[in-house]
Amino acid sequence: MPERSNDIWNEVVSAARGVVALVIGDRRANSYFDFSDRGLVGSFIAFLVVALLNTAVPLLLGVPGTSGTAFRAIATVIIVLALQIGAAALVLRQLKRSDALVPYIVVDNWATFFLTIATTLLGLVGAGGELMFIATGIVIIIIMINIARLILTLTPWQIASFLVVQLISGVIALFVVSAVFPLSPEQLAELTAGATAATAP
């Protein structure tokens, strides 16, 4: 058991280094990730853990608009992930790079894991706000580009195609979630109250 625990810890640490490498554009980024079947499973476990964390923390803190939405939040994660992977598989197949699907899934799962933890911790210590939102968005864009460039080794026009398809899949996912799990009047009222309180002088 200790050896297995060490393996898990080493995988997490190595993936963290890989995500940092993606942010700074290090060409060795792919060497930090495990693209085997075991690595794929490990990345999904990490994604599941952080998805549950992302759902539980707002509920525990009583964030406005989150009451009674645990199932909706989990379903949203599943829908977004499924559409994202499906879109990636489709575009990579068209680019004749189906071999890059597993590396994409592994790296994207780990990137989501660490970014979610980082933003959650920053939010808990009160370091949120508009500036943090913009900074997080920039980091996400950098990681997306470098996944396509350094992990999938796509050409510039292939990178553009891949990112556009991912963006479209994200928009479609939001529409699907809104249609399948519309917010109740009570939840909308909570969100409105929370937004009003946050913008009040």
C-alpha positions in Angstrom: 0.0 0.0 0.0 2.8 2.6 0.8 4.3 1.8 -2.6 1.0 2.4 -4.3 0.5 5.6 -2.4 4.0 6.8 -3.5 3.1 6.0 -7.1 -0.1 8.1 -6.9 1.8 11.0 -5.2 4.5 10.8 -7.8 1.9 10.9 -10.6 0.2 14.0 -9.1 3.5 15.8 -8.6 4.7 14.9 -12.1 1.4 16.1 -13.6 1.7 19.4 -11.6 5.1 19.9 -13.2 3.6 19.2 -16.6 0.8 21.8 -16.1 3.4 24.4 -15.1 5.4 23.5 -18.1 2.3 24.1 -20.3 1.8 27.5 -18.8 5.4 28.6 -19.5 5.5 26.9 -22.9 8.2 24.3 -22.0 8.6 21.8 -24.9 9.3 19.0 -22.4 5.7 19.3 -21.0 4.6 16.0 -22.5 7.3 14.1 -20.6 5.6 14.8 -17.3 2.3 13.0 -18.1 1.5 9.3 -18.2 -0.4 8.4 -21.4 -0.8 4.7 -20.6 -4.1 3.2 -19.7 -3.2 3.6 -16.0 -2.4 7.2 -16.6 -5.7 7.8 -18.4 -7.6 6.2 -15.5 -5.6 8.3 -13.0 -6.4 11.5 -14.8 -10.1 10.7 -14.8 -10.0 10.0 -11.0 -8.3 13.4 -10.5 -11.0 15.0 -12.7 -13.8 13.3 -10.7 -12.2 14.4 -7.3 -12.0 18.0 -8.4 -15.5 18.0 -9.9 -16.9 16.8 -6.6 -14.8 19.4 -4.8 -16.0 22.2 -7.1 -19.6 21.1 -6.4 -19.3 20.7 -2.6 -17.4 23.8 -1.7 -20.0 26.4 -2.9 -22.7 24.3 -1.1 -20.8 24.1 2.1 -20.0 27.9 2.0 -23.7 28.7 1.2 -22.9 30.5 -2.0 -26.0 32.2 -3.4 -27.7 30.2 -6.1 -26.2 26.8 -5.3 -28.9 25.4 -3.0 -30.3 22.2 -4.4 -28.0 22.2 -7.4 -25.6 19.4 -6.6 -27.1 17.0 -9.1 -27.3 19.8 -11.7 -23.6 20.7 -11.1 -22.5 17.1 -11.4 -24.6 16.5 -14.5 -23.2 19.7 -16.0 -19.7 18.4 -15.5 -20.5 15.1 -17.2 -22.3 16.8 -20.2 -19.4 19.3 -20.7 -16.8 16.6 -20.5 -18.6 14.2 -22.8 -19.2 16.9 -25.5 -15.6 18.1 -25.1 -14.1 14.7 -25.6 -16.5 14.0 -28.4 -15.6 17.2 -30.2 -11.9 16.5 -29.7 -12.3 13.0 -31.1 -14.1 14.3 -34.1 -11.7 17.0 -35.0 -8.6 14.9 -34.4 -10.1 12.2 -36.6 -10.6 14.7 -39.4 -7.0 15.8 -38.9 -5.9 12.2 -39.1 -4.5 12.5 -35.5 -6.7 10.1 -33.6 -3.5 8.9 -31.8 -3.5 12.3 -30.0 -6.9 11.8 -28.3 -5.7 10.0 -25.1 -2.8 12.5 -24.5 -5.4 15.3 -24.9 -7.8 13.7 -22.4 -5.0 13.0 -19.8 -3.5 16.5 -20.0 -6.8 18.3 -20.1 -8.1 16.3 -17.0 -4.9 17.2 -15.0 -5.0 20.8 -16.1 -8.6 21.1 -15.0 -7.7 19.4 -11.7 -4.9 21.9 -10.8 -6.7 25.0 -12.1 -9.8 24.2 -10.2 -7.9 23.7 -7.0 -5.9 26.9 -7.5 -9.0 29.0 -8.2 -10.9 27.4 -5.3 -8.1 28.2 -2.8 -7.7 31.7 -4.1 -11.5 32.2 -3.7 -11.4 30.9 -0.1 -8.7 33.4 0.9 -10.6 36.2 -0.8 -8.4 36.7 -3.8 -11.2 36.5 -6.3 -12.6 39.4 -8.3 -12.6 40.6 -11.8 -8.8 40.7 -12.1 -8.5 37.1 -11.0 -11.2 36.1 -13.4 -9.3 37.7 -16.3 -6.0 36.2 -15.2 -7.6 32.7 -15.0 -9.1 33.1 -18.4 -5.7 34.0 -19.9 -4.0 31.0 -18.2 -6.7 28.7 -19.6 -6.2 30.0 -23.1 -2.4 29.6 -22.8 -2.9 26.0 -21.6 -5.3 25.2 -24.4 -3.0 26.5 -27.0 0.0 24.7 -25.5 -1.8 21.4 -25.2 -2.5 21.6 -28.9 1.0 22.8 -29.7 3.2 20.9 -27.3 1.2 17.7 -26.5 -0.8 17.1 -29.6 2.0 18.6 -31.9 -0.5 20.2 -34.2 0.3 22.7 -36.9 -0.8 26.3 -36.5 -3.9 25.9 -38.7 -4.7 22.6 -37.0 -4.4 24.3 -33.6 -6.9 27.0 -34.7 -9.3 24.4 -35.9 -9.0 22.4 -32.7 -9.6 25.4 -30.5 -12.6 26.6 -32.5 -14.2 23.2 -32.3 -13.6 23.1 -28.5 -15.1 26.5 -28.1 -18.2 25.5 -30.1 -18.6 22.3 -28.0 -18.4 24.4 -24.8 -21.2 26.7 -26.0 -23.3 23.8 -27.1 -22.8 22.2 -23.7 -24.0 25.3 -21.9 -27.2 25.3 -24.1 -27.8 21.7 -23.4 -27.4 22.2 -19.7 -29.7 25.2 -19.7 -32.3 23.3 -21.6 -32.1 20.1 -19.6 -31.6 21.6 -16.1 -33.2 25.1 -16.2 -32.7 27.2 -13.0 -35.8 27.4 -10.8 -37.2 30.9 -9.8 -35.9 30.4 -6.3 -32.3 29.7 -7.6 -32.6 32.7 -10.0 -33.7 34.9 -7.0 -30.7 33.7 -5.0 -28.3 34.4 -7.8 -29.8 37.9 -8.2 -29.5 38.6 -4.5 -25.9 37.4 -4.4 -25.0 39.6 -7.4 -26.7 42.6 -5.8 -24.8 42.0 -2.6 -21.5 41.6 -4.3 -21.9 44.9 -6.3 -23.3 46.9 -3.4 -20.9 49.7 -2.1 
